[in-house]
Amino acid sequence: MTVSNIGPANSRLALTFILTTVTLDAIGIGLIFPVMPDLIQEVTGRPLSEAALWGGVLAAAFAVMQFLFGPVIGALSDRFGRRPVLLLSLAVMAADYLVMALAGSIWLLLAARLVAGITAATFATAGAYIADFTPPNERGRRFGLIGAGFGVGFVLGPLIGGLLGAIDSRAPFYAAGALALANMAFGYFVLPETVTDATRRPFALARANPLGALRALDRLPGLRLILATYLILGIAMNVYPTVWAYFGQARFGWDSTMVGVSLAIYGVSFAVGQAMLVGPLIRRFGEHRAAHYGMWVNVVTLVGLGLVVSPVLALMLTPVTALGGVVTPALQAIASRATPANAQGELQGVFASLNAIAMITAPLIMTTTFATFTGPTAPVFAPGAPFLLAATLMLACIALHVLGHRLRPVRSQ
């Protein structure tokens, strides 16, 4: 079925499928956070500090595959159509979750996470599908729905993983696989194809090169400080998904259920902050000051979590992090204002690449720091050390942001 045959009823079903797929992708990312410490210790027989190192490797491997295969999956959907790419990805995703549920070695878990990173790289295809059948004046709103679906999935993932992990460390993976299969069956019956002979184009590696966006850095020299700030910010703030489960277990003795609940609190706080606080804060203070104040909020909350010994106080600090969520959109607004109209897409490509690099780098840095300060040879037992490191990186962000503000022309603020 081509795009011309998609009526209102079919478009609603297709949109439901796309949003469900994006939500499942996010659930798959967050699902394993609460149970991964127990599962890695189970398959390796090693203590928590060493399990955290493997957790960092698995998370980085997942992000590397997303970075490498996001453009590839998108280019394949341009050649063969959105429908087969999305349905095949869901089928592979379901099989991959089954492999993780049955994995008896860390190497099989690593292979499964590599495959999971590829199948989760369908975000661009989902966006392209919506653009195919959505009028231009409606695309912004529907792209916002994709973001909302991802946010909901990130909240539900840790919560489901924590609750099912209390039953068995493998149970969350069986559940995720069943959800992926059910959604694939749903898509098989309701998802029409939107790529037509007129819009189909040959697959070319030159267009599927993930490094292309990074090369744009040389063509946007005036934005280098903003982009450097954005990258360091991404590395610092990825401390939460990277080490939170290990931190909660080592510092407070939390089980997988409590880790899942605490991550859900963080996800809800962040989503509410993005929806309700970002706009008013930027209108009230302007983009530069909103980002500046948000960075200081991040410093305070990161230091607090690095030093806290009370689980109640840690949970009370979590919603405060929502105020720091203004930094990323404020930086994006500043960069967009300073970028020519014909380079806005290029700018967003750079942001996407930097975010992927942060997701690759942060797990390795943060889990190594956690292992160093929680292992048997640790100079001092400090499970919160990764948060203190993130706070230090945030101070570097503040310095770069202030310097960039002084160098930018007044009209760009």
C-alpha positions in Angstrom: 0.0 0.0 0.0 1.5 3.4 -0.9 1.1 6.7 0.8 -1.8 7.7 -1.5 -3.8 4.8 -0.1 -3.5 5.8 3.6 -6.8 7.1 4.8 -7.5 8.7 8.1 -8.3 5.4 9.8 -5.1 3.7 8.5 -3.0 6.7 9.4 -4.2 6.6 13.0 -3.4 2.9 13.2 0.0 3.4 11.6 0.7 6.3 14.0 -0.2 4.1 16.9 2.2 1.4 15.7 5.0 3.9 15.2 4.6 5.4 18.7 4.4 1.9 20.2 7.6 0.9 18.5 9.4 4.0 19.7 8.1 3.4 23.2 9.3 -0.3 23.1 12.7 0.9 21.9 12.9 3.1 25.0 11.6 0.4 27.3 14.3 -1.9 25.9 17.0 0.7 26.8 15.6 1.2 30.4 14.4 -2.3 31.1 17.8 -3.8 31.8 19.1 -1.0 34.1 17.6 -2.5 37.4 18.5 -6.1 36.7 21.8 -5.8 35.0 24.0 -5.7 38.2 22.4 -9.0 39.3 22.5 -10.6 35.9 26.1 -9.7 35.2 27.2 -11.0 38.7 25.2 -14.2 37.9 26.9 -15.0 34.6 30.4 -13.9 35.6 30.5 -14.8 39.3 32.3 -11.6 40.0 31.6 -8.9 42.6 29.5 -5.7 42.0 32.5 -3.5 41.3 33.7 -5.7 38.4 30.1 -6.2 37.3 29.8 -2.4 36.9 32.8 -2.5 34.5 31.1 -5.0 32.3 27.9 -3.0 32.6 29.8 0.0 31.1 31.1 -2.2 28.2 27.6 -3.5 27.4 26.1 0.0 27.5 28.9 1.5 25.3 28.5 -1.4 22.9 24.8 -0.7 22.6 25.4 3.0 21.9 28.2 2.3 19.4 25.8 0.2 17.3 23.1 2.9 17.4 25.7 5.4 16.3 26.9 3.2 13.4 23.7 1.8 12.3 21.2 4.7 12.7 22.0 6.2 9.3 22.4 2.7 7.7 18.9 1.6 8.9 17.5 4.9 7.6 19.1 4.4 4.2 17.9 0.8 4.0 14.3 2.0 4.6 14.7 4.5 1.8 15.7 1.7 -0.5 13.5 -1.2 0.6 10.7 0.6 2.4 9.8 1.5 6.0 7.5 -1.4 6.6 10.0 -4.3 6.1 12.7 -2.5 8.0 10.5 -1.8 11.0 8.9 -5.3 11.1 12.2 -7.1 10.6 13.8 -5.0 13.4 11.0 -6.0 15.8 11.4 -9.7 14.9 15.2 -9.5 15.5 14.6 -7.5 18.7 12.2 -10.2 20.1 14.8 -13.0 19.3 17.5 -10.9 20.8 15.6 -10.5 24.1 15.2 -14.3 24.2 18.9 -14.7 23.8 19.6 -12.3 26.7 17.0 -14.2 28.8 18.9 -17.5 28.2 22.5 -16.1 28.2 24.9 -18.0 30.4 28.0 -16.1 29.6 29.0 -12.4 29.5 30.1 -12.8 25.9 26.7 -13.9 24.8 25.2 -10.9 26.7 27.7 -8.6 24.8 26.7 -10.1 21.4 23.1 -9.7 22.3 23.6 -6.0 23.3 25.4 -5.4 20.0 22.4 -6.7 18.1 20.0 -4.8 20.3 21.8 -1.6 19.5 21.2 -2.2 15.8 17.5 -3.1 16.2 17.0 -0.1 18.4 18.4 2.2 15.7 15.0 2.5 14.1 14.2 5.9 15.6 15.1 7.6 12.3 13.0 5.2 10.3 10.0 5.9 12.6 10.4 9.6 12.1 10.8 9.2 8.3 7.6 7.1 8.3 5.6 9.8 10.0 7.0 12.4 7.7 6.0 10.3 4.7 2.3 10.5 5.4 2.0 13.7 7.5 1.3 17.1 6.1 4.2 19.5 6.7 2.2 21.7 9.1 1.4 18.7 11.3 4.9 17.1 11.4 6.1 19.2 14.4 3.3 18.0 16.6 3.7 14.3 15.6 7.4 14.4 16.0 6.6 15.7 19.5 4.5 12.6 20.0 7.6 10.5 19.2 9.5 12.3 21.9 6.7 11.7 24.3 6.6 8.0 23.5 10.3 7.7 24.1 9.9 9.5 27.4 7.1 7.2 28.5 9.2 4.2 27.5 12.2 5.4 29.5 9.9 5.7 32.6 8.2 2.4 32.1 11.4 0.4 31.2 13.1 0.7 34.6 9.8 0.3 36.5 8.9 -2.9 34.6 12.4 -4.2 34.8 12.5 -3.6 38.6 9.2 -5.2 39.3 9.8 -8.3 37.1 13.4 -8.5 38.3 12.2 -9.1 41.8 10.7 -12.3 40.4 13.7 -13.4 38.4 16.6 -11.6 36.8 15.6 -13.1 33.4 11.9 -12.3 33.5 12.2 -8.7 32.1 13.8 -10.0 28.9 11.0 -12.6 28.3 8.4 -9.8 28.8 10.2 -7.4 26.4 10.5 -10.1 23.8 6.8 -10.9 24.1 5.9 -7.2 23.7 8.1 -6.9 20.6 6.4 -9.9 19.0 3.0 -8.6 19.8 3.8 -5.2 18.3 5.3 -6.9 15.1 2.0 -8.8 14.7 0.0 -5.6 15.1 2.2 -3.8 12.5 1.9 -6.7 10.1 -1.8 -6.1 9.8 -2.1 -2.3 10.1 1.2 -0.8 8.8 1.0 0.3 5.1 4.1 1.1 3.1 4.9 4.8 2.5 7.9 4.6 0.2 6.8 4.7 -3.4 8.6 4.2 -6.7 8.8 7.9 -7.0 10.5 8.4 -3.6 12.6 5.2 -3.5 16.4 5.7 -3.9 19.4 3.4 -4.1 21.3 2.5 -1.0 24.7 4.2 -0.9 27.3 4.0 1.9 28.2 7.6 1.4 24.8 8.7 2.6 24.8 6.1 5.5 28.1 7.5 7.0 27.6 8.4 10.6 30.7 10.6 10.6 29.4 12.9 8.0 27.6 15.1 10.6 30.7 15.3 12.7 32.7 16.8 9.8 30.2 19.7 9.9 32.1 20.9 13.0 34.8 22.3 10.7 32.2 24.2 8.7 30.6 25.7 11.8 33.6 27.1 13.7 31.5 29.8 15.5 29.6 27.0 17.3 32.5 25.0 18.6 32.3 26.1 22.2 28.6 25.5 22.3 29.0 22.0 20.8 31.9 21.2 23.1 29.7 22.2 26.1 26.9 20.0 24.7 29.2 17.0 24.5 30.7 17.4 28.0 27.1 18.0 29.3 26.0 14.7 27.7 28.9 12.7 29.2 28.2 14.2 32.7 24.4 13.7 32.7 24.7 10.1 31.4 26.0 9.3 34.9 22.4 8.6 35.9 21.4 5.7 33.6 25.0 4.4 33.6 25.7 3.9 37.3 22.4 4.5 39.2 21.6 0.8 39.6 25.1 0.0 40.9 25.2 3.1 43.1 21.8 2.3 44.7 22.8 -1.3 45.4 26.3 -0.4 46.8 25.3 2.7 48.8 21.7 1.8 50.0 21.4 -1.9 49.5 18.5 -1.4 47.0 17.1 -4.4 45.2 16.0 -4.3 41.6 12.5 -3.2 42.5 13.7 -0.2 44.4 16.2 0.7 41.6 13.4 0.5 39.1 11.1 2.7 41.2 13.9 5.3 41.8 14.7 5.4 38.0 11.0 5.9 37.3 10.9 8.8 39.7 13.9 10.3 37.8 12.2 9.7 34.4 8.9 11.2 35.5 10.7 14.2 37.0 12.7 14.8 33.9 9.7 14.4 31.6 7.6 16.8 33.6 10.5 19.3 33.7 10.9 19.2 29.9 7.1 19.6 29.4 6.3 22.3 32.0 9.5 24.1 33.1 11.7 24.6 30.1 9.5 27.1 28.3 8.8 29.3 31.3 12.4 29.3 32.5 13.7 30.3 29.1 11.0 33.0 28.8 11.8 34.3 32.3 15.6 34.3 32.2 16.6 34.0 28.5 18.5 31.2 26.9 22.0 32.0 28.3 21.0 32.6 31.9 18.5 29.6 31.9 21.3 27.3 30.7 23.8 28.9 33.2 21.4 28.5 36.2 20.5 25.0 35.1 24.2 24.0 35.0 24.6 25.2 38.6 21.5 23.2 39.6 23.2 20.1 38.1 26.4 20.8 40.0 24.5 21.0 43.3 22.4 17.8 42.7 25.4 15.8 41.4 27.5 16.8 44.4 24.6 16.0 46.7 24.2 12.5 45.2 27.9 12.0 45.4 28.0 12.6 49.1 24.5 11.5 50.3 24.2 8.5 52.6 20.5 8.6 53.2 18.3 6.9 50.6 15.4 9.2 51.5 17.5 12.2 50.8 18.7 10.7 47.5 15.1 10.3 46.4 14.3 13.8 47.5 17.1 15.2 45.4 16.0 13.3 42.3 13.0 15.6 41.4 15.3 18.6 41.8 17.3 17.4 38.8 14.3 18.4 36.6 15.3 22.0 37.0 18.7 21.2 35.4 16.8 19.7 32.4 16.6 23.2 30.9 20.3 23.2 29.9 20.1 21.0 26.8 17.1 22.8 25.1 18.6 26.2 26.0 21.9 25.3 24.4 20.1 24.0 21.3 18.2 27.2 21.1 21.3 29.3 21.3 23.1 27.2 18.6 20.0 27.4 16.4 19.8 31.1 16.7 23.5 31.4 15.7 23.2 29.1 12.7 22.0 30.1 9.2 18.5 28.9 8.2 20.0 26.6 5.5 22.2 24.8 8.0 19.6 23.9 10.7 19.4 20.3 9.6 23.2 20.0 9.6 23.3 21.4 13.2 20.8 18.8 14.4 22.9 16.1 12.8 25.9 17.3 14.8 23.9 17.3 18.0 22.7 13.7 17.3 26.3 12.6 16.7 27.6 14.3 19.9 24.8 12.7 21.9 25.8 9.2 20.6 29.5 9.9 21.4 28.4 10.8 25.0 26.4 7.6 25.3 29.5 5.6 24.2 32.0 7.5 26.4 30.0 8.0 29.6 29.5 4.3 30.5 33.2 3.5 30.2 34.2 6.6 32.3 31.6 6.4 35.0 31.7 2.6 35.6 35.5 2.6 35.8 35.2 5.4 38.4 32.6 3.4 40.3 34.8 0.3 40.2 37.8 2.2 41.4 36.1 3.5 44.4 34.1 0.4 45.4 36.5 -2.4 44.7 38.6 -4.2 47.2 41.6 -2.0 46.5 39.6 1.3 46.6 41.5 4.1 48.4 38.2 5.0 50.0 34.7 3.4 49.7 32.8 6.1 47.7 30.0 4.7 45.5 29.0 8.4 44.7 32.4 9.1 43.1 30.9 9.1 39.5 28.5 11.8 40.5 31.3 13.9 41.9 33.2 13.4 38.6 30.1 14.4 36.7 29.9 17.6 38.8 33.5 18.4 37.9 32.6 18.0 34.2 29.6 20.3 34.8 31.9 23.0 36.1 33.9 22.7 32.9 30.6 23.2 31.0 29.9 26.4 33.0 33.4 27.8 32.1 32.9 27.0 28.4 29.4 28.4 28.4 30.5 31.7 30.0 33.4 32.0 27.6 31.2 31.3 24.6 28.6 33.9 25.8 31.3 36.5 26.0 32.6 35.7 22.5 29.1 35.5 20.8 27.6 38.7 19.3 24.8 40.3 21.4 22.2 39.5 18.7 22.7 35.7 19.2 21.5 35.7 22.8 
